[in-house]
């Protein structure tokens, strides 16, 4: 798909959007994520990747979680992988586990979403809680202090069917870009702690 270049377009205060196809998308995602994290960095940061591998479009979160789990970021605790997904059935249980495991965690929630045709392929980063399942009319608890979403397909009609029939190629490429962005954030946090690591 040929998307108009946007670079990192600021939509409103603490709300950002970029196409996964932009050359420097991972770097921009990393920089903006670090901007939104607590400045003292003493609070444990949890990346909660929401979704299920039973639906192609909804597999974005677990794919990101799996990539991050393999890369082992230093500053983030990762939950939600293809093997152990966080989805509608176990979301409350997983949130309880996260809160019992980490003292006062700062949660970055990640999920797939549907949007306008021209927005497909965009990655958004926003302050505030994610409302998982809203696109398919599910009532689930809000998650996170910050949320990151990938627009994987078009909304408006038979959303569940649309998610099921989303191209895996798009979802995989978006997952790789977002995971790379989170690893950029991890590197930037390392540099913050030790300026001698600056590239």
C-alpha positions in Angstrom: 0.0 0.0 0.0 1.3 3.4 -0.9 0.8 5.7 2.1 1.5 9.4 2.1 4.7 10.1 4.2 3.8 11.5 7.6 7.0 11.1 9.6 5.9 11.3 13.2 2.8 13.4 13.0 1.7 14.9 16.3 -2.1 14.8 16.4 -2.7 16.4 19.9 -0.9 16.6 23.2 0.8 13.3 23.9 -0.7 11.6 20.9 1.4 10.5 18.0 1.0 8.6 14.7 3.3 7.2 12.1 3.2 4.7 9.3 5.1 1.5 9.9 6.6 1.9 6.4 8.4 5.1 7.3 12.1 4.5 7.2 12.8 5.8 10.7 9.6 4.6 12.3 11.3 2.4 14.9 13.5 5.3 16.1 10.6 7.7 16.3 8.4 5.2 18.2 11.3 4.6 20.6 11.9 8.3 21.2 8.2 9.1 21.7 7.7 6.1 24.0 10.6 7.3 26.2 9.1 10.8 26.4 5.9 9.3 27.8 7.5 7.1 30.4 8.0 8.2 34.0 11.2 10.4 34.2 12.5 8.8 37.4 12.4 5.3 35.8 12.2 3.7 39.3 8.7 2.5 38.5 8.8 -0.9 36.8 7.6 -0.6 33.2 5.4 -3.4 31.9 4.7 -4.0 28.2 1.3 -5.7 28.0 0.7 -7.1 24.5 -3.0 -7.9 24.1 -4.5 -10.1 21.5 -4.9 -13.7 20.4 -3.1 -16.0 17.8 -6.5 -17.3 16.8 -7.2 -14.2 14.7 -4.7 -12.9 12.2 -5.4 -9.2 12.8 -5.6 -9.6 16.5 -2.3 -11.5 16.6 -0.3 -8.2 16.4 0.1 -7.9 20.2 1.2 -11.5 20.8 3.6 -11.3 17.8 5.2 -8.1 19.3 5.4 -9.8 22.7 7.1 -12.9 21.2 9.7 -10.8 19.4 10.4 -8.8 22.6 10.6 -11.9 24.7 13.3 -13.2 22.4 15.2 -9.9 22.3 15.0 -9.5 26.2 14.8 -5.8 26.7 16.6 -4.5 29.9 14.1 -1.9 31.0 10.7 -3.6 30.2 8.9 -6.6 31.6 7.0 -8.2 28.7 3.6 -10.0 29.0 1.5 -11.5 26.2 3.2 -13.8 23.6 2.0 -16.2 21.1 2.6 -19.0 23.6 1.0 -17.2 26.5 -1.4 -14.5 25.1 -3.4 -11.9 27.0 -6.9 -12.0 25.6 -10.5 -11.3 26.5 -10.9 -14.5 28.6 -7.8 -14.0 30.8 -7.3 -10.3 30.8 -8.4 -9.6 34.3 -6.4 -12.5 35.6 -3.3 -11.3 33.8 -3.7 -7.8 35.1 -3.9 -9.2 38.6 -0.7 -11.2 38.0 1.1 -8.1 36.7 0.0 -6.0 39.7 0.9 -8.8 42.2 4.4 -9.3 40.5 5.4 -5.7 40.2 5.0 -2.9 42.7 3.0 0.0 41.2 3.8 -1.0 37.5 3.6 1.6 34.7 1.8 -0.3 32.0 2.2 0.3 28.3 -0.7 -1.6 26.6 -0.3 -2.8 23.0 -3.2 -4.0 20.8 -4.3 -4.2 17.2 -7.2 -1.9 16.1 -9.3 -1.1 13.1 -9.6 2.3 11.5 -10.1 4.3 8.3 -8.7 2.9 5.0 -6.1 5.6 4.7 -4.9 4.8 8.3 -4.2 1.1 7.8 -0.6 0.5 8.6 -0.4 3.4 11.1 1.0 3.0 14.5 -0.4 5.3 17.2 1.0 6.1 20.6 -1.3 7.8 23.2 -1.4 8.8 26.9 -4.2 7.0 28.7 -5.7 3.6 29.1 -6.4 1.2 26.2 -9.9 -0.1 25.9 -9.4 -3.6 24.5 -12.2 -5.2 22.7 -14.0 -1.9 21.9 -13.8 -2.5 18.2 -15.7 -5.8 18.5 -18.1 -4.6 21.2 -16.5 -6.4 24.1 -16.7 -4.9 27.6 -13.2 -5.3 29.1 -11.3 -3.4 31.8 -9.1 -0.5 30.5 -5.4 -1.2 30.5 -2.3 1.0 31.0 -1.1 4.5 31.5 0.0 4.7 27.9 -1.2 2.7 24.9 0.2 1.8 21.5 -2.0 0.5 18.7 -1.4 -0.8 15.2 -4.2 -0.2 12.7 -4.4 -3.5 10.9 -7.6 -3.2 8.8 -10.7 -1.2 8.1 -13.5 -0.6 10.6 -17.2 -0.1 10.1 -18.7 -3.5 9.2 -18.4 -7.0 10.6 -15.3 -6.2 12.6 -14.7 -9.7 14.0 -14.7 -11.1 10.4 -12.4 -8.3 9.3 -9.9 -9.1 12.0 -10.0 -12.8 11.1 -9.2 -12.0 7.5 -6.4 -9.5 7.9 -3.3 -10.2 6.0 -0.6 -11.8 8.2 2.1 -10.2 6.0 1.0 -6.7 7.2 0.6 -7.7 10.8 4.0 -9.3 10.9 5.7 -6.3 9.4 3.9 -4.0 11.8 4.9 -6.2 14.7 8.6 -6.1 13.7 8.5 -2.3 13.4 6.8 -1.8 16.7 9.1 -4.3 18.5 12.1 -2.6 17.0 10.7 0.8 18.3 10.4 -0.6 21.8 14.0 -1.9 21.6 15.1 1.6 20.5 13.4 2.9 23.6 15.2 0.3 25.7 18.6 1.5 24.2 17.7 5.1 24.8 17.0 4.3 28.5 20.4 2.6 28.7 22.0 5.8 27.3 20.1 7.9 29.8 21.6 5.8 32.6 25.1 5.7 31.1 25.8 8.5 28.6 29.1 6.8 27.6 27.0 4.3 25.6 25.8 7.1 23.2 26.2 5.9 19.6 
